[in-house]
Amino acid sequence: MRWIWGGLAALVVVVAGIAGYGFVLKNFTVHLPTYAPPAKTVWLDQNWSADQRNWFHAADQGTRTFGIPYEWFLALERPDITLGEAGKFADPAYLDRYGFIPSGGALPVGFARGTPMTLADGSPWTNPQTGAAMAGIGLTCAACHTGRLTYKGTEILVDGGAALTNLGTFRTGLGLSVVFTWYLPGRFDRFAERVLGAGATPEARQKLQAQMKVVLAEMNTVHNLDIAVNKQSVAEGFARLDALNRIGNTVFALDMKNTANYVGYSAPVHYPRIWDVSWFDWVQYNASIMQPMVRNAGEAMGVSAAVNFFPGKLPVYASSVQVGDIFKMEQLLAGKQPDAANGFTGLRSPKWPENILPPIKTTLAAQGEALYGQLCARCHLPAVGTADFWNSPEWKTPNEAGERYLHMDAINFSVMGTDPAQATDMANRRVTVPDSLGLGTDQFGPALGKVVANVVGFYYDSQTPPVSPEDRAKMNGYRDNFIQAPLGYKARPLDGIWAAPPYLHNGSVPTLYALLSPVSERPKTVFLGGREFDPVDVGYRNEAIPEGFALNTKLRGNFNAGHEFTDDMSRPGRLDRQLAPEERRALVEYLKTL
């Protein structure tokens, strides 16, 4: 089915222990942090109205991430082994423990109730009692790109920031909820009453069981694939996801029904901040994708928008991807062409909230500004908002639409010294695709780019009337569908960097102060899952919390080396001389102002 499922090993244990409900097996229970509710919640002003923010948080991209209808999701109980009711899985307070931000409605930020759920042949997934079509449900980009920080009881929420979700544990929890619904006495009866209504016929209950049996079989397929690639995988934990490999597994292995294309999750990355990115010429950490539409539609496919790749009842490349809404979301992020007079006019980076966090030390920040110019601006450009930034030669010549984009150069590992897994594994990955699709390549990146472009092209062609060439160019962001796989990572502007911990592309450094320190002084273990912000070192407090996640920086994919200021000229990834502690403090203070 879809990448969301996991934890199916519990099925065997539940069946084996079905007579002994009084015990809980540690390995087959979801362990989640418990958080004190914030005394106050604040959304920072980032140039969006409340209506714009709310729409973006719940706009349907056509994803079917959970492989079950919306009505099922609301009816499931939590993955607890108990005789009685376990409480609703969809309870916002429960989902908050996985890191999903409550929206005030039935679903958290980044969850969307979508168009009707369909089966593989395109027919609707119906309620066996009423015959009504059931709705799809899935994640949107807001689920991974909305940040949260807590300081002394106040929760600060950041649009376009780095999420603190744990999708791996969430996958396990949701999978176990379905498994326990099938096996634990009384749970299916309660589930059926919620889905079908009171007094459902025996025939309707049997049809519901048949639907769930199909879901369980698909879960089992993905579970077995995950076991097969487990030795290649690195635990993702809170705040991280191996997004590109997951997209590849969904599209080339599950949707194309070729399990040989399934690989391990070898390169988790920290969810990137997405303000400004609409105006970059290349996106992703490794500067691999150019076109905004391919980037965003590919993301929707990666979190399980339904796509057909085989001739049959549905046309090839027919999908549930909501290309129109995806374009509107990108427009909301981008705004109009930015310039020195207006700055970025879409979603803007957040400013340090001095009414919540301690005030910036202006004298110290001024010292840091000089250091930034000497040490940082050559890669990350002058500070956004300065004349030097807007006049930078990295801004490309305007295109025929009058838009100009900021060039993102991928800096090679030999210079940066950072963990190579994400860029290397994308460059090396190969896929096998049906000859009928005519892609003409086995390289993962180019093949994915062509597949996504064909899905989007089918959408354009199938509209009434078909989308015009002019509108296609506009919806594609006036950029060609180029894919590359350089062996390095881009250095982007640092506006809002204070609000996007942890740091480096893989989240292996907890604070800005640690990032400016020699590698020998950086924490060897990074504790993720805690939400308390450290306004001095700037980042999450690097403290273990019960049921949090410990990132081991000794593992490939998790290395915290590189991007180093050190006097050791032999160090890989040496950027410049070692900074004295007071210089690091000054530079951190200046970064708060960006």
Stockholm file with secondary structure:
# STOCKHOLM 1.0

chainA/1-594         MRWIWGGLAALVVVVAGIAGYGFVLKNFTVHLPTYAPPAKTVWLDQNWSADQRNWFHAADQGTRTFGIPYEWFLALERPDITLGEAGKFADPAYLDRYGFIPSGGALPVGFARGTPMTLADGSPWTNPQTGAAMAGIGLTCAACHTGRLTYKGTEILVDGGAALTNLGTFRTGLGLSVVFTWYLPGRFDRFAERVLGAGATPEARQKLQAQMKVVLAEMNTVHNLDIAVNKQSVAEGFARLDALNRIGNTVFALDMKNTANYVGYSAPVHYPRIWDVSWFDWVQYNASIMQPMVRNAGEAMGVSAAVNFFPGKLPVYASSVQVGDIFKMEQLLAGKQPDAANGFTGLRSPKWPENILPPIKTTLAAQGEALYGQLCARCHLPAVGTADFWNSPEWKTPNEAGERYLHMDAINFSVMGTDPAQATDMANRRVTVPDSLGLGTDQFGPALGKVVANVVGFYYDSQTPPVSPEDRAKMNGYRDNFIQAPLGYKARPLDGIWAAPPYLHNGSVPTLYALLSPVSERPKTVFLGGREFDPVDVGYRNEAIPEGFALNTKLRGNFNAGHEFTDDMSRPGRLDRQLAPEERRALVEYLKTL
#=GR chainA/1-594 SS CCTTCCCTHHHHHHHHTTTCTTCCCGGGSCCCCCCCCCSEEEECCSSCCHHHHHHHHHCCCSBCTTSSCHHHHHHCBCSCCCSSCCCBTTCHHHHGGGTCCCCSSSSCTTEEEEEECBCTTSCBCBCTTTCCBCEEEEECHHHHSEEEEEETTEEEEEETSCCCCCHHHHHHHHHHHHHHHHHSTTHHHHHHHHHHCTTCCHHHHHHHHHHHHHHHHHHHHHHHHHHHTGGGCCCCCTTEECHHHHHHIIIIIIITTCGGGCCCCCCCEECCCCTTGGGBSSBTTTTCBCCHHHHHHHHHHHTTBCBCCSSSSSCTTCBCCCHHHHHHHHHHHHCSCCBTTTBCCSSCCCCCCTTTSCCCCHHHHHHHHHHHHHHTHHHHCSCTTSHHHHTCTTBCCCCTTSCCCBCCCEEEHHHHCCCCHHHHHHHHCBCCCCGGGCCCCCBHHHHHHHHHHHHHHHHHHHSSSCCCHHHHHHHTTTCCCCBCCCSEEECCCCTTGGGSCSBSTTSCBCBHHHHTSCGGGSCSEEEESCCBEETTTTEECCCCCTTCEEEETTSTTCCCCCSEECSCTTSTTEEESCCCHHHHHHHHHHHTTC
#=GC SS_cons         CCTTCCCTHHHHHHHHTTTCTTCCCGGGSCCCCCCCCCSEEEECCSSCCHHHHHHHHHCCCSBCTTSSCHHHHHHCBCSCCCSSCCCBTTCHHHHGGGTCCCCSSSSCTTEEEEEECBCTTSCBCBCTTTCCBCEEEEECHHHHSEEEEEETTEEEEEETSCCCCCHHHHHHHHHHHHHHHHHSTTHHHHHHHHHHCTTCCHHHHHHHHHHHHHHHHHHHHHHHHHHHTGGGCCCCCTTEECHHHHHHIIIIIIITTCGGGCCCCCCCEECCCCTTGGGBSSBTTTTCBCCHHHHHHHHHHHTTBCBCCSSSSSCTTCBCCCHHHHHHHHHHHHCSCCBTTTBCCSSCCCCCCTTTSCCCCHHHHHHHHHHHHHHTHHHHCSCTTSHHHHTCTTBCCCCTTSCCCBCCCEEEHHHHCCCCHHHHHHHHCBCCCCGGGCCCCCBHHHHHHHHHHHHHHHHHHHSSSCCCHHHHHHHTTTCCCCBCCCSEEECCCCTTGGGSCSBSTTSCBCBHHHHTSCGGGSCSEEEESCCBEETTTTEECCCCCTTCEEEETTSTTCCCCCSEECSCTTSTTEEESCCCHHHHHHHHHHHTTC
//
